[in-house]
Amino acid sequence: EALERSGAESSCPSGDVFLANQDDVDAFGALGCTTVTGNLYIDDTGSSPKITDLTPLSSLTTVEGIFRVTASQLGSLAGLSSLST
Protein backbone atom coordinates (compact mmCIF):
# COMPACT_ATOMS: atom_id res chain seq x y z
CA GLU A 1 0.00 0.00 0.00
CA ALA A 2 1.49 3.31 -1.09
CA LEU A 3 0.16 5.26 1.87
CA GLU A 4 1.62 3.75 4.99
CA ARG A 5 -0.93 4.10 7.77
CA SER A 6 0.49 3.60 11.23
CA GLY A 7 -2.21 5.37 13.22
CA ALA A 8 -5.79 4.21 13.36
CA GLU A 9 -7.00 7.22 15.40
CA SER A 10 -7.70 9.44 12.39
CA SER A 11 -7.89 9.27 8.63
CA CYS A 12 -4.47 10.92 8.33
CA PRO A 13 -1.55 8.53 8.54
CA SER A 14 1.17 8.91 11.14
CA GLY A 15 4.77 8.17 10.31
CA ASP A 16 6.22 8.06 6.83
CA VAL A 17 4.08 8.69 3.76
CA PHE A 18 5.01 7.37 0.31
CA LEU A 19 3.20 8.77 -2.72
CA ALA A 20 4.18 6.72 -5.77
CA ASN A 21 1.82 8.01 -8.47
CA GLN A 22 -0.79 10.68 -9.18
CA ASP A 23 -3.57 8.52 -7.75
CA ASP A 24 -1.69 8.37 -4.41
CA VAL A 25 -1.22 12.17 -4.43
CA ASP A 26 -4.93 12.67 -5.14
CA ALA A 27 -6.01 10.19 -2.43
CA PHE A 28 -3.71 11.67 0.21
CA GLY A 29 -4.82 15.18 -0.72
CA ALA A 30 -8.46 14.17 -0.33
CA LEU A 31 -7.75 13.38 3.34
CA GLY A 32 -7.04 17.07 3.98
CA CYS A 33 -4.06 16.30 6.21
CA THR A 34 -2.05 19.27 7.41
CA THR A 35 0.89 17.39 8.97
CA VAL A 36 3.08 14.44 8.06
CA THR A 37 4.64 13.21 11.31
CA GLY A 38 7.44 11.33 9.54
CA ASN A 39 9.08 11.58 6.15
CA LEU A 40 7.20 12.45 2.96
CA TYR A 41 8.43 10.82 -0.22
CA ILE A 42 6.84 11.78 -3.53
CA ASP A 43 8.52 9.45 -6.00
CA ASP A 44 6.96 8.10 -9.18
CA THR A 45 10.05 6.23 -10.40
CA GLY A 46 8.75 3.14 -12.17
CA SER A 47 5.13 3.96 -11.35
CA SER A 48 2.12 5.04 -13.34
CA PRO A 49 0.27 7.35 -13.69
CA LYS A 50 3.19 9.76 -13.35
CA ILE A 51 2.89 12.60 -10.85
CA THR A 52 2.09 15.83 -12.67
CA ASP A 53 0.06 17.82 -10.14
CA LEU A 54 0.68 18.54 -6.45
CA THR A 55 -2.29 20.87 -5.95
CA PRO A 56 -4.19 18.16 -4.03
CA LEU A 57 -1.59 18.66 -1.26
CA SER A 58 -2.55 22.31 -0.71
CA SER A 59 -3.71 21.69 2.89
CA LEU A 60 -0.28 20.36 3.90
CA THR A 61 1.59 22.76 6.20
CA THR A 62 4.16 20.61 8.01
CA VAL A 63 6.49 17.71 7.25
CA GLU A 64 8.31 16.72 10.43
CA GLY A 65 10.91 14.56 8.68
CA ILE A 66 12.59 14.42 5.29
CA PHE A 67 10.66 15.79 2.33
CA ARG A 68 11.78 14.50 -1.07
CA VAL A 69 10.22 14.87 -4.50
CA THR A 70 11.36 12.74 -7.43
CA ALA A 71 8.85 13.14 -10.23
CA SER A 72 10.18 13.52 -13.76
CA GLN A 73 6.97 14.89 -15.28
CA LEU A 74 6.19 17.39 -12.52
CA GLY A 75 6.28 20.86 -14.03
CA SER A 76 5.43 22.90 -10.95
CA LEU A 77 5.46 22.82 -7.17
CA ALA A 78 2.09 24.57 -7.09
CA GLY A 79 0.08 23.11 -4.26
CA LEU A 80 2.91 23.29 -1.74
CA SER A 81 2.55 27.00 -0.99
CA SER A 82 1.04 26.30 2.45
CA LEU A 83 4.02 24.15 3.44
CA SER A 84 5.97 26.10 6.07
CA THR A 85 7.86 23.48 8.07
Stockholm file with secondary structure:
# STOCKHOLM 1.0

chainA/1-85         EALERSGAESSCPSGDVFLANQDDVDAFGALGCTTVTGNLYIDDTGSSPKITDLTPLSSLTTVEGIFRVTASQLGSLAGLSSLST
#=GR chainA/1-85 SS CCSCCCCCSSSSCCSCEEECSHHHHHHHHHHTCCEESSCEEEECTTCSSCCCCCGGGTTCCEESSCEEEECTTCCCCTTCTTCCC
#=GC SS_cons        CCSCCCCCSSSSCCSCEEECSHHHHHHHHHHTCCEESSCEEEECTTCSSCCCCCGGGTTCCEESSCEEEECTTCCCCTTCTTCCC
//
